[in-house]
Amino acid sequence: MKAVAHTGTDIASLTDIELPTPSPSGRDLLVKVEAISVNPVDTKQRKTASATPRVLGWDAAGTVAAVGNAVTLFKPGDAVYYAGDVTRPGCNSEFHLVDERIVGRKPKSMDFAQAAAIPLTAITAWEAFFDRMKVVKDRSLLIIGGAGGVGSIGIQLAKIAGLSVIATASRSATIAWCKELGADHVIDHRKPMRPQIEALGLKHVDYIANFNEVDEHWAAIGDLIAPQGAIVLIVGNKNPLQVDAVRAKSAAICFELMFTRARFQTPDMIEQHKLLNQVADWLDSGKLRGTLKETLAPINATNLRKAHEKLESGTMIGKLVLKGWT
Ligand SMILES: NC(=O)c1ccc[n+]([C@@H]2O[C@H](COP(=O)([O-])OP(=O)(O)OC[C@H]3O[C@@H](n4cnc5c(N)ncnc54)[C@H](OP(=O)(O)O)[C@@H]3O)[C@@H](O)[C@H]2O)c1
């Protein structure tokens, strides 16, 4: 089968290769991959050299080609979408093995490219809001990094949860995108945030989801979080976090890593199957809209290099997808 893999750490090391097609066992599905999306995890993982060619990619849509002997949720021919498991080979290959418990049915109203844009970011935002912060409706939420992949679906999920959403964006195109997705207010993360929050008539916000760099925003987060509020972080901090401001307010600090359930094979890993199916229902009913902004074809090293470059520029709006193998 065709695949794109890296050994070195630079973008140029992404190379077209041929690999044997794997066969499924246990709860694994063998998926014929039709489209893949690219996330910052791909560029971060690429920065670790690999002794043997390593396939990246943790966002895919495709069709089940074969199933392992313990599979109960899917059958060959089913259209699926999923993010996968960072401890296993990624999905930048024609065929790919993934545990059925972290796979959802592809939204019927979407083509494979549109569907591939959704899973990783939707799982992250869902788990951040519902499983980690356990948000309650009619409260305020600040999403730092509103126009990126996670923010784009996060704004919409937060609106479904009944929250008042303040998203951050710093360019006219990203401000417009956040508003289009339903953010109630948009403020600029490159300017002091307190005066902008006060201009909205607020002193604090009940929840803060930081979907970008932590160190840069941590002081503002500590200042803006409401007493007894909750904060979720999805990116690692480089410097030790000063927690005094947050501790004084008895606010919760939550971490969200969407690969945790698969990595540790937690007993509840099937929750990702369930949430992806719920997200598919909401996409099909029009409650959620797609976040795909740019498609490259086919899936090969040349286009994957372009995608990694774009991701590393930090200027993504919504999602970028590669589709097809010819
Ligand atoms: N823990 C997890 O499970 C998990 C899952 C997914 C992603 N992540 C991590 O979360 C981060 C975001 O992922 P993503 O897919 O949303 O990235 P992305 O799509 O590349 O994000 C791009 C957006 O980031 C905004 N941005 C750039 N610099 C910023 C800054 N200093 N402060 C706030 N926003 C800034 C930009 O908005 P403007 O152009 O308006 O500035 C741009 O729209 C990445 O570090 C990724 O690795 C973690």
The ligand as a Tripos MOL2 file, in Angstrom:
@<TRIPOS>MOLECULE
LIG
   48    52     1     0     0
SMALL
NO_CHARGES

@<TRIPOS>ATOM
      1 N1         -4.2170   18.0350   24.1070 N.am      1 LIG1
      2 C1         -4.8200   17.6440   23.0070 C.2       1 LIG1
      3 O1         -5.4700   16.5970   22.9740 O.2       1 LIG1
      4 C2         -4.7300   18.5060   21.7800 C.ar      1 LIG1
      5 C3         -5.5890   18.2490   20.7060 C.ar      1 LIG1
      6 C4         -5.5500   19.1000   19.6080 C.ar      1 LIG1
      7 C5         -4.6360   20.1440   19.5840 C.ar      1 LIG1
      8 N2         -3.7860   20.3170   20.6210 N.ar      1 LIG1
      9 C6         -2.8240   21.4300   20.6060 C.3       1 LIG1
     10 O2         -3.5910   22.6190   20.6470 O.3       1 LIG1
     11 C7         -2.9690   23.6330   19.8860 C.3       1 LIG1
     12 C8         -3.9700   24.1870   18.8970 C.3       1 LIG1
     13 O3         -4.3390   23.1890   17.9760 O.3       1 LIG1
     14 P1         -5.1680   23.6010   16.6700 P.3       1 LIG1
     15 O4         -5.3410   22.4120   15.8400 O.co2     1 LIG1
     16 O5         -6.3790   24.3730   17.0650 O.co2     1 LIG1
     17 O6         -4.0740   24.5880   16.0060 O.3       1 LIG1
     18 P2         -4.1650   25.5100   14.7390 P.3       1 LIG1
     19 O7         -5.3650   25.1700   13.9340 O.co2     1 LIG1
     20 O8         -2.8550   25.4710   14.0730 O.co2     1 LIG1
     21 O9         -4.3640   26.9750   15.4020 O.3       1 LIG1
     22 C9         -4.2250   28.0840   14.5850 C.3       1 LIG1
     23 C10        -4.8190   29.2920   15.2900 C.3       1 LIG1
     24 O10        -4.0250   29.6130   16.4050 O.3       1 LIG1
     25 C11        -4.2320   30.9910   16.6810 C.3       1 LIG1
     26 N3         -3.0610   31.4820   17.3920 N.ar      1 LIG1
     27 C12        -1.8150   31.6370   16.8920 C.ar      1 LIG1
     28 N4         -0.9960   32.0960   17.8520 N.ar      1 LIG1
     29 C13        -1.7550   32.2550   18.9720 C.ar      1 LIG1
     30 C14        -1.4930   32.6950   20.2860 C.ar      1 LIG1
     31 N5         -0.2830   33.1000   20.6450 N.pl3     1 LIG1
     32 N6         -2.5150   32.7060   21.1850 N.ar      1 LIG1
     33 C15        -3.7500   32.2940   20.8390 C.ar      1 LIG1
     34 N7         -4.0550   31.8590   19.6020 N.ar      1 LIG1
     35 C16        -3.0730   31.8360   18.6850 C.ar      1 LIG1
     36 C17        -4.3780   31.6340   15.3280 C.3       1 LIG1
     37 O11        -5.3250   32.6900   15.4270 O.3       1 LIG1
     38 P3         -4.9530   34.1950   14.9480 P.3       1 LIG1
     39 O12        -4.4100   34.0210   13.5670 O.co2     1 LIG1
     40 O13        -6.2470   34.8970   15.0430 O.co2     1 LIG1
     41 O14        -3.9140   34.7090   15.9130 O.co2     1 LIG1
     42 C18        -4.8330   30.5070   14.4040 C.3       1 LIG1
     43 O15        -6.1360   30.6820   13.9170 O.3       1 LIG1
     44 C19        -1.7210   22.9860   19.2570 C.3       1 LIG1
     45 O16        -0.5980   23.2800   20.0680 O.3       1 LIG1
     46 C20        -2.0210   21.5120   19.3270 C.3       1 LIG1
     47 O17        -0.8760   20.6830   19.3730 O.3       1 LIG1
     48 C21        -3.8090   19.5370   21.7270 C.ar      1 LIG1
@<TRIPOS>BOND
     1     1     2 1
     2     2     3 2
     3     2     4 1
     4     4     5 ar
     5     4    48 ar
     6     5     6 ar
     7     6     7 ar
     8     7     8 ar
     9     8     9 1
    10     8    48 ar
    11     9    10 1
    12     9    46 1
    13    10    11 1
    14    11    12 1
    15    11    44 1
    16    12    13 1
    17    13    14 1
    18    14    15 2
    19    14    16 1
    20    14    17 1
    21    17    18 1
    22    18    19 2
    23    18    20 1
    24    18    21 1
    25    21    22 1
    26    22    23 1
    27    23    24 1
    28    23    42 1
    29    24    25 1
    30    25    26 1
    31    25    36 1
    32    26    27 ar
    33    26    35 ar
    34    27    28 ar
    35    28    29 ar
    36    29    30 ar
    37    29    35 ar
    38    30    31 1
    39    30    32 ar
    40    32    33 ar
    41    33    34 ar
    42    34    35 ar
    43    36    37 1
    44    36    42 1
    45    37    38 1
    46    38    39 2
    47    38    40 1
    48    38    41 1
    49    42    43 1
    50    44    45 1
    51    44    46 1
    52    46    47 1
@<TRIPOS>SUBSTRUCTURE
     1 LIG1         1 GROUP 0 **** ****
